[in-house]
Amino acid sequence: MVVVMQAGASEEQLLQVEDRLHHDGFKVHLSRGANRIIIGAIGNTEQVDRRALEALPGVEKIISITRPFKLASREFQPENTIIQIGDHCLGDGSLIMIAGPCAVEGREKYLQAAWAVKKAGADLLRGGAFKPRTSPYSFQGLGEEGLKIMAEARELTGLPIVTELMDQKSLDMVVEYADIVQIGARNMQNFLLLKDLGSINKPVLLKRGMSATIEEWLMAAEYILMSGNPQVILCERGIRTFETYTRNTLDLSAVPLVKELSHLPVLVDPSHGTGKRELVAPMAMAAAACGADGLIIEMHPHPEEAWSDGPQSLVPEQLSHLIKHCQGLRRSLQAGEVI
């Protein structure tokens, strides 16, 4: 349930409500909006005396959360979550562009790609130091060496870095280097890992599982939120269907739907969503049009030489062109020029 405090409620009144909820066995989560403080209470609501709780000083009303996901719901937090990443804000209506190669293949190659991403106008730099692959014989990433190369690229270009965390044993290492910790589709329901991410002070980019429903995706986010980390970013990257002409089926209807259900920012990955270079730009534009808070795009200076995901990687010129058009479309939509 949610306890909505009155405008101007004092910290003493807030503490009194928190103490009462703790006494009744609830876990308490605060959301401080511009005009209201909302307290999320997770526990057995059947045993609470709602009238006594509503009678406490400073309490305006109590709302039952009907969704299975509590902290991720708009019932708990009506206002959008805005996440600060360097000089950029995710969730404030702007369109954040994240780009880079699928994998860190070596220092010289990655720095070349990083400068190309910077020149193209992207806001953040992506890259995989640990690569989950379907085949155990495929390139698995450079590990910590790759993270060090990414950190050097950040130092040189000024771009914050996004990289994937594979398992709990690598958590401290990845958190030391990354600005955003990515959880891939295969780990979306690795609940022990998600709980551990609640203890870090870094944003977590949670990709939708390849066969996950929207509810399952939001429930995965709930694990991170409930464990104490409010900085969760959702990413639609396509789901597995019976279609074989594309790598996945990019579910863009999920973007406005999730933004209606949840306050969390939503990114779209049209590279993994389609698996085809020629489809990335139109799907990226569609994602920008339907309200995505950002895009994550694979770019490689020489896709034909890429160690992974070459067929879906843009070249630098294509990335630059795409960023300009997506940003222009977003500005036009915000100005009401496009309906």
N, C-alpha and C positions, 0 to 999 in steps of 0.2 A: 504494500500500500504506500501511498504518498501523503505526507503531512505538509500542507501548504501553510507557510507562516505569513502573518499579516505584514503589509508594507510597514517598515519601521520597527519591526520586532527587535528587541534588544538581544545582545549576546547572552545575557543571563537567562532570558526566556528560552532562547534556542538551546542552551545547555540543559535547562530543566526538562525540555521535551526529549532531548537525546538521552538523558539519564533515565527517564521513564521508559523509553523504548528499550534501552539496554537491560533494564530491570525485568522487562517482559520477555526477554530472550531474543530480541531482534538485532540483526546486523544493520548498522546505520550508514547511509551514504548521503553526503550533502551536495546539492547543486545550487550555486549562488548565481542567480540571474541579475539582470539590471535593476529590477524592482522587487523581486521576491527571492526568498530562500525556500527551497523545497528539500524536504528530508525524505529520502527513500528508505523504507523499513522492510527488510527482507526477513521473513519468519512466518510463524503460524498465526495468521490473522484471526482465526476462529477464537483464540483465547484472549484477545485484546478487548478491553472495555473502551469502545470507540467514544462513548459519551464522555467518559472521564478524560480521555485524551483530548477531545475537542474543547473541553472546558479549561484546559491549561492556558495561562496567559500567553498571548502572542499567536495562538493557533487560529488560522482563518477557516480551514476546512480539511477534511480527510477524503482522499480519493482512492478507490480500489483500482489496482492495475490488473486489467483482464488478460493482458498478453502473457505468454509464458516467459518471454524475455522482459525483465523488469527495468534494470538500469539502462538498457539500450533503448527503451521505448520513449516516445514523445510524451506519454502520460507522466513519466518521471521527470523529464526535462523538455519542456516545450521549445526552448531556444536551441538553435544549432550549436553543437560543439565546435569551437574554433581552436585549431591547433597551430601554435607558432613553431615554425621550422626556419631557423636563421632569420632572414629578412622577410619571409613569406608567411602568409596565413592560409591555412587550409580549412575551408568551411565557411568563409565569409562572403561567398558569392563570386570570388575570382576563380580563374581556371589555372591550376598549377600544372606545369609540364615537367614530367620526369622522363629522362631518356638515357640511353647508353647501351652497350653491348650486353648480350645474354650472359657471357662469362668473361672474367678477367683472364686473358690468355697470355699475359706477359706485360712487363712494365712499359716498353716502348709502344706496343700496340694500344694498351689501355690509355696511356697519356695522350696519344694521338686522337683516340675516340673522345676523351674527356674535353679536349680543346674544341673538337668539332661540335660537341653538345653545347658547350658554352657559346660558341660563335652562332649556332643556330637559334639561340634565345631561350633555351630550356632553363628551368629554375632549379632542378635537382638532377643528380647523376646516379644512375643505377648500374648494377653489375653484380655478378655472382662469384663469390669466392668459394662457396660450397654449392655444388650442383647436384640436385636429385635427378637421376636419370632412370629411364625405364630399363635400360640395359646396364648391367654391371661392368660391361666392357667399354662403355662410353666415357668420355672425359668427365671427371668428377669434381674439377675445380682445383685451385692452387692452395686452398686453405688460408692459414694466417698470412702467408706470403701475398696472397691476393688482397687481403684486407689492408696490408701495409701499402700496397700499390694504390688502392682506392683512397687511403688517407693522404698519400702524397698528391694524388690528383685533386682532392679537396683543397689542400694547402695551396696548390698552384692556381686553380681556377676559381676558388671561392664558392664552389657548388657543394651543398650538403649531399651526403651519400646515403643511398638506400641499398641494403644487401640482405640476403636471406639467411635466416637461422634454421639449421636442420634438426638440432637435437639439444637436449638439456646440457650435455657435457661441453658444448661450444658456447653456451649462453654468455658467460662472463667475457669471453674473447670477442664475440661479435658486438656486444654492448659497448665494449671499450672503444671500438672503431666507428660503429655506425651512428648516423644521425636518426635514421628510421630503421627499425628492425622488421624485416618482412617475414611473414609466415606463409609458405606456399600452400597450394591447393591440397597437396598430399598430407600436410600436417594440420589442416583446418580443425580436425577433431582429435588432435593429440592433446587431450585435456590436461595431462600433467604438465606438458610444456606450456600450455596456455595459462595455467595457474601460476607458474613461475614468472611469466611475463608481467603479472600483476605487481611484482616487486621492483620493476625497473622504472627509471625516470626517463624513458625514451618513448616516442610514439611507436605504435605497432601497426604495421600494414597487414591486414588479415585478408588473404585471398579466399574467394569462395571455392569450396571443394568442387571437384569436377562432376560430382553427382549430387551435390547438396541442394536441398530446398532452401528457400529464403529464410524460413524459420530456423532451420538447422544452422545456417550461417550466422544469424543474429544470436542464437544461443551460444555459439562458439565465442562470439564477441563478449557475451555475458560473463563467461569464465574469466576473461581478462579484467573486465570492469569490476566484477565482484571481488577479485583478488587485490584490487587497490589501484589499478592504473586506468585513469579516465581517457588516456590519449590513444584511442583506437580509430583506425582508418580502415574502412571496408573497401574491397577491390573486386569488382566483377571482371572475371577473366574467361568467361565462356564455360558452358557445361556440356557434358557428354550426352549426345542424342544419337538417333539412328542415321543422321546425315554424315556422309563420307567425303563430300567435296570440300569441306573446311575442317580444320584441325579440331575445333569445338564449335558450339553454337553460342554466339555472343548474345546474352539475354539482356538487351538494353531496357526492356520493360522493368527490370529489377531496379534500375536507378531511381525513377520517380516513385516507385512503390516503396522502396526502402527508405527514401527520404521522407515519405509520408509516415511510415511506421516508426522511424528512428531519427534521433538528433545527430547521429554520427556522420562524418563526411564520407563520401563515396567516390572512389576512383574507378576508371575503366581501363582495361588492358586489351586494346584491339589487336595487338600483335599475337598473343597467345589465344585470343578469342577467335581468330580466323586462321592463323598459320600461313597466310598468303600476303606477300608484300603489297600487291595491288588492291587488297581489300582494307588495308590498315587506314588509309586516309579517309575513305567514305565513312567507315565505322567510327573513326575518331571524331569526325564532324558531327555525326549523328549523336555520339555521346555528349559532345559539347552542347548540342541543341536540346537534349533531354534533361540537362541539369547536373551532369557530373561535376564534381568539385576539382577534378584533375584527370590527367591521362598519363599512363606509363607506357612508353614506346621503346621498342628495341631498335637500335641504330648501330651499324657497323661500317667503318670506312671502306671495307672490302668484304661484303657479305658472302661472296663466292669462296672466301678463305676462312670464314668463321668456323670455329670448332663446334658450335651448336647454334641452332635456330637461324641459320643464314637465310633460308627462303622467306622468313617473315621480317627480316631486318631491313629498315630503310637505309639509304645512303645519306650522308650529311645534307646534300642539297634538298632531298625530299623532306627531311626532317625540318629544315628551315622553312620550306614552303608550307608544310603542314601546320607548324606552330603559328605562323602569321595568319593563316586562314581560320584556324580554330579560335584564336584570340579575337580576330575580327568578327567572327560570327557571334561569340559571346557578348562582345560590346554592343553589337547590333540588337541582340535579343534583350539586353538590359535596357537599351534606349527605346525599346518598343518598335524598332524599325522592321523587325521580322516577326511574323505571327505564325 
